[in-house]
Amino acid sequence: MGDYGKAYRLDGKAALVSGAARGIGAEIAVAFAQAGAAVMITDVLEDAGRSTVETIRKSGAKAEFLKHDVTDERQWEAAVAEAIRKFGRLDAVVNNAGIEKMARITDCTVEDFRQIQEVNVTGVFLGLKHGIRAMAPGGASGKGGSIINLSSVAGLRGFTALGAYCASKGAVRLLTKASAVECAQLKLGVRVNSIHPGVIWTKMGEQFLDHVVAQKLAPDRASAETAFKERTPIGWFGEVGDIAAAALYLASDASKYVTGAELVVDGGLSAT
């Protein structure tokens, strides 16, 4: 490994992070920028996305924003091309964009089920497809790289009223492994791994607890918080920085022998 300090740096590299206007995606973008990378932030939320870019630029790092619907293949092609045009290369793609809706199987509409799969699975598939094309030998960047897919603890085990979400995140888990094997066997120089967060204290995390109450799985927000903390061996909710640190490791050379792995960051929830 040599210099371990440098192994965790991203100096001279460029990354694209989808769904990075706020929450986990924004923190991953900030972490990458602090480690030396130029970052293309993409999201459908323009104002929040541009605000995150300005935050990064104030620190002296490079960042750009592009409005991007991850379910649209042409927009993926444009996002990858724009990142390479702006930064001259692409070394990491973080497929972070995702949505969550709670409904019991008997109440979940086909429309909601399809939308969750479209954003959470098709969006990741397209990020893999065009990220690999760009980073593989002969691609627009062609220097290899790392693709990091945000799955979930819900991609490892089942939860009441999260059937559609569990299905999508389970699909991301195995799509990650299939892509990792393919890239490794074809010697494309692209590593592919997934991160599986537990309950992280973000706007989505708060909404999740509200949905738990709405589904009558807990009498109120305080009870829902207490129940999940008690189910988590470490005893508290995760923070966005916990996931950003995991993504930084997977994007860096410190993980150069890691591919097809699932990095679980859930305070021990899935171990129980």
C-alpha positions as CSV (number, residue, x, y, z in Angstrom):
1,M,0.0,0.0,0.0
2,G,2.9,2.4,0.7
3,D,1.7,5.7,2.0
4,Y,-1.6,5.0,3.8
5,G,-2.4,8.7,4.1
6,K,-2.3,9.2,0.3
7,A,-4.2,5.9,-0.3
8,Y,-7.4,7.6,1.1
9,R,-7.0,10.8,-1.0
10,L,-8.7,11.5,-4.3
11,D,-6.3,14.2,-5.5
12,G,-6.5,14.7,-9.3
13,K,-9.6,12.5,-9.6
14,A,-13.1,13.4,-10.7
15,A,-16.4,12.0,-9.5
16,L,-20.1,12.1,-10.3
17,V,-22.6,11.8,-7.5
18,S,-26.3,11.5,-8.3
19,G,-29.0,12.7,-6.0
20,A,-26.4,14.9,-4.3
21,A,-28.4,18.1,-3.7
22,R,-28.9,17.2,0.0
23,G,-28.7,14.5,2.6
24,I,-26.3,11.5,2.1
25,G,-25.5,12.5,-1.5
26,A,-24.5,16.0,-0.6
27,E,-22.2,14.8,2.2
28,I,-20.5,12.3,-0.1
29,A,-19.8,15.1,-2.5
30,V,-18.4,17.3,0.3
31,A,-16.2,14.4,1.5
32,F,-14.9,13.7,-2.0
33,A,-14.1,17.3,-2.5
34,Q,-12.3,17.5,0.8
35,A,-10.2,14.5,-0.3
36,G,-9.1,16.3,-3.4
37,A,-11.6,15.3,-6.1
38,A,-13.5,17.5,-8.5
39,V,-17.2,16.6,-8.1
40,M,-20.2,16.7,-10.5
41,I,-23.3,17.0,-8.4
42,T,-26.5,15.8,-10.2
43,D,-30.1,16.0,-9.0
44,V,-33.6,17.0,-10.0
45,L,-33.5,19.6,-7.1
46,E,-31.7,22.5,-8.8
47,D,-31.6,25.1,-6.0
48,A,-30.4,22.7,-3.4
49,G,-27.9,21.2,-5.8
50,R,-26.4,24.6,-6.7
51,S,-26.2,25.5,-3.0
52,T,-24.2,22.3,-2.3
53,V,-21.9,23.3,-5.2
54,E,-21.3,26.7,-3.7
55,T,-20.6,25.2,-0.3
56,I,-17.9,23.1,-1.9
57,R,-16.4,25.9,-4.0
58,K,-16.0,28.1,-0.9
59,S,-13.5,25.6,0.4
60,G,-11.5,26.0,-2.8
61,A,-12.5,22.7,-4.3
62,K,-14.0,22.1,-7.8
63,A,-17.7,21.3,-8.2
64,E,-20.4,21.6,-10.8
65,F,-24.1,21.0,-10.9
66,L,-26.3,19.4,-13.6
67,K,-30.0,18.8,-13.4
68,H,-30.4,15.1,-13.9
69,D,-33.3,12.6,-13.9
70,V,-31.6,9.2,-13.3
71,T,-34.4,7.3,-15.0
72,D,-33.6,9.0,-18.3
73,E,-30.8,7.3,-20.3
74,R,-30.1,10.4,-22.5
75,Q,-29.6,12.5,-19.3
76,W,-27.2,9.9,-18.0
77,E,-25.2,10.0,-21.2
78,A,-25.2,13.8,-20.9
79,A,-24.2,13.8,-17.2
80,V,-21.2,11.5,-17.8
81,A,-20.1,13.5,-20.9
82,E,-20.4,16.8,-19.0
83,A,-18.4,15.5,-16.1
84,I,-15.6,14.5,-18.4
85,R,-15.8,17.7,-20.4
86,K,-15.5,19.8,-17.2
87,F,-12.9,17.8,-15.4
88,G,-11.1,16.0,-18.2
89,R,-11.7,12.5,-16.6
90,L,-14.1,10.4,-14.6
91,D,-12.8,8.1,-11.8
92,A,-15.9,7.5,-9.6
93,V,-19.6,7.3,-10.0
94,V,-21.9,7.2,-6.9
95,N,-25.4,6.0,-7.7
96,N,-27.0,7.6,-4.7
97,A,-30.4,8.9,-6.0
98,G,-33.3,7.0,-4.6
99,I,-36.9,7.3,-3.3
100,E,-38.7,5.5,-0.5
101,K,-42.5,5.0,0.0
102,M,-44.1,2.9,2.7
103,A,-47.1,0.8,2.0
104,R,-48.1,-2.7,2.9
105,I,-48.1,-5.2,0.0
106,T,-51.9,-5.3,-0.1
107,D,-52.1,-1.5,-0.3
108,C,-49.1,-0.7,-2.6
109,T,-50.2,0.6,-6.0
110,V,-48.7,-0.8,-9.1
111,E,-47.8,2.8,-10.0
112,D,-45.8,3.4,-6.8
113,F,-44.1,0.0,-7.1
114,R,-43.0,0.7,-10.6
115,Q,-41.8,4.2,-9.7
116,I,-39.6,2.9,-6.9
117,Q,-38.1,0.3,-9.1
118,E,-37.6,2.9,-11.9
119,V,-35.7,5.3,-9.7
120,N,-33.9,2.9,-7.4
121,V,-33.0,0.1,-9.9
122,T,-33.2,1.5,-13.4
123,G,-31.4,4.7,-12.2
124,V,-28.5,2.5,-10.8
125,F,-28.4,0.3,-13.9
126,L,-28.0,3.4,-16.2
127,G,-25.3,4.8,-13.9
128,L,-23.5,1.5,-14.1
129,K,-23.9,1.2,-17.9
130,H,-22.6,4.7,-18.7
131,G,-20.1,4.9,-15.9
132,I,-18.5,1.6,-17.0
133,R,-18.5,2.7,-20.7
134,A,-16.7,5.9,-19.8
135,M,-14.1,4.5,-17.4
136,A,-13.3,1.2,-19.2
137,P,-10.4,0.9,-21.7
138,G,-11.3,2.8,-24.9
139,G,-13.9,4.9,-23.0
140,A,-14.1,8.7,-22.9
141,S,-12.0,8.6,-19.7
142,G,-10.6,5.1,-20.0
143,K,-8.5,5.1,-16.8
144,G,-10.7,2.7,-14.8
145,G,-12.4,3.7,-11.6
146,S,-14.9,2.9,-8.9
147,I,-18.7,2.7,-8.9
148,I,-20.5,2.9,-5.6
149,N,-24.2,2.0,-5.4
150,L,-26.3,3.0,-2.5
151,S,-28.4,0.1,-1.4
152,S,-29.8,-0.2,2.2
153,V,-30.1,-2.5,5.1
154,A,-33.6,-3.0,3.5
155,G,-31.7,-4.7,0.7
156,L,-30.5,-7.4,3.1
157,R,-33.6,-8.1,5.2
158,G,-37.3,-7.5,5.0
159,F,-39.4,-4.8,6.8
160,T,-43.1,-4.4,7.1
161,A,-44.6,-1.9,4.7
162,L,-41.3,-1.6,2.8
163,G,-41.8,-4.4,0.3
164,A,-41.3,-2.3,-2.8
165,Y,-38.3,-0.5,-1.4
166,C,-36.8,-3.8,-0.2
167,A,-37.3,-5.3,-3.6
168,S,-35.5,-2.3,-5.2
169,K,-32.6,-2.3,-2.8
170,G,-32.2,-6.1,-3.0
171,A,-32.0,-5.7,-6.7
172,V,-29.2,-3.0,-6.3
173,R,-27.3,-5.4,-4.1
174,L,-27.2,-8.2,-6.8
175,L,-26.8,-5.8,-9.7
176,T,-23.7,-4.6,-7.9
177,K,-22.3,-8.1,-7.6
178,A,-23.0,-9.0,-11.2
179,S,-21.4,-5.8,-12.5
180,A,-18.4,-6.3,-10.3
181,V,-17.8,-9.8,-11.5
182,E,-18.3,-8.8,-15.2
183,C,-15.9,-5.8,-14.9
184,A,-13.3,-7.9,-13.1
185,Q,-13.4,-10.9,-15.5
186,L,-13.3,-8.6,-18.6
187,K,-10.4,-6.7,-17.1
188,L,-12.2,-3.3,-17.4
189,G,-10.4,-1.8,-14.4
190,V,-13.7,-0.8,-12.8
191,R,-14.6,-1.8,-9.3
192,V,-18.2,-2.0,-8.2
193,N,-19.4,-2.1,-4.6
194,S,-22.6,-1.3,-2.6
195,I,-23.2,0.5,0.7
196,H,-26.0,-0.5,2.9
197,P,-27.1,2.2,5.4
198,G,-29.3,1.6,8.3
199,V,-31.6,4.5,9.6
200,I,-29.6,7.7,8.9
201,W,-30.7,11.0,10.4
202,T,-31.7,12.8,7.2
203,K,-34.9,14.3,5.9
204,M,-35.7,10.9,4.4
205,G,-34.9,9.2,7.7
206,E,-37.3,11.5,9.5
207,Q,-39.9,10.9,6.9
208,F,-39.4,7.1,7.4
209,L,-40.2,7.4,11.1
210,D,-43.3,9.5,10.3
211,H,-44.4,6.7,7.8
212,V,-43.9,4.1,10.6
213,V,-46.4,6.0,12.7
214,A,-48.8,6.5,9.7
215,Q,-48.7,2.7,9.2
216,K,-49.7,2.3,12.8
217,L,-46.4,0.4,13.5
218,A,-45.8,2.8,16.4
219,P,-48.1,5.2,18.3
220,D,-46.0,8.3,17.7
221,R,-42.7,9.6,16.5
222,A,-41.0,9.3,19.9
223,S,-42.0,5.7,20.2
224,A,-40.8,5.0,16.6
225,E,-37.4,6.5,17.4
226,T,-37.1,4.6,20.6
227,A,-38.0,1.3,18.9
228,F,-35.5,1.6,16.2
229,K,-32.7,2.7,18.5
230,E,-33.5,-0.3,20.7
231,R,-33.3,-2.6,17.6
232,T,-29.9,-1.2,16.7
233,P,-27.2,-2.7,18.8
234,I,-25.0,0.4,18.8
235,G,-28.0,2.4,20.2
236,W,-28.3,5.4,18.0
237,F,-29.1,6.5,14.4
238,G,-26.3,7.0,11.9
239,E,-25.2,10.3,10.5
240,V,-24.6,11.3,6.8
241,G,-20.9,11.4,7.5
242,D,-20.9,7.7,8.4
243,I,-22.0,6.9,4.9
244,A,-19.7,9.5,3.2
245,A,-16.7,8.0,5.0
246,A,-17.6,4.6,3.6
247,A,-18.0,6.0,0.1
248,L,-14.7,7.8,0.4
249,Y,-13.0,4.5,1.2
250,L,-14.6,2.7,-1.7
251,A,-13.7,5.5,-4.1
252,S,-10.1,5.6,-3.0
253,D,-7.1,3.4,-3.7
254,A,-7.3,2.1,-0.2
255,S,-10.0,-0.2,-1.5
256,K,-8.2,-1.2,-4.7
257,Y,-8.7,-4.9,-4.0
258,V,-12.4,-4.6,-3.0
259,T,-15.1,-5.3,-5.6
260,G,-18.5,-6.9,-5.4
261,A,-18.6,-6.2,-1.7
262,E,-21.5,-4.9,0.4
263,L,-20.3,-2.4,3.0
264,V,-23.0,-2.4,5.8
265,V,-23.2,0.8,7.8
266,D,-26.2,0.2,10.1
267,G,-25.0,0.1,13.7
268,G,-25.4,-3.7,13.8
269,L,-29.1,-3.7,12.9
270,S,-28.7,-6.4,10.2
271,A,-26.5,-8.5,12.5
272,T,-29.3,-9.1,15.0
